[in-house]
């Protein structure tokens, strides 16, 4: 466990919150903090507990991958089917110690879908292989997709 200690201002900056919001979390008991004199100090472990990020094992490097997948030529129905497949793949049979965060967005005018993936490198690679197999496999999942001439 890390011995890093942060001020309220540092935590607010790290989380993109207002300082008053962080102090409110402390007063409400959502964020543990030690009072030193007139100021609060927040440990790295308590900050991780608030954000839901597990503390990495001692000595283990933390690695997170951000990926944006763009799929052109898909209509709303195909984008919905693909989003359902991706989210089902993320939510079933995964290792809870290596969660993925996935967001999908469809641009109706451009017939374009973007899939944003954040998480562990190996788990992200598994999801990208699934996407590649579905999109390159021609198995009919995206039947009815819009083709640009």
Buried (B, 14 or more C-beta within 10 A) or exposed (E): EEEEBBBBEBBBEEBEBEBEBBBEBBEEEEBBBEEEEEEBBBBBBBBBBBEEEEBEEEEEEEEEBEBEBEBEBBBEEBBBBBBEBBBEBBEEEBEEEBBBEBEBEBEEEEBBBBBEBBBBEEBBEBBBEBBEEBBEEEEEBBEEBBEEE
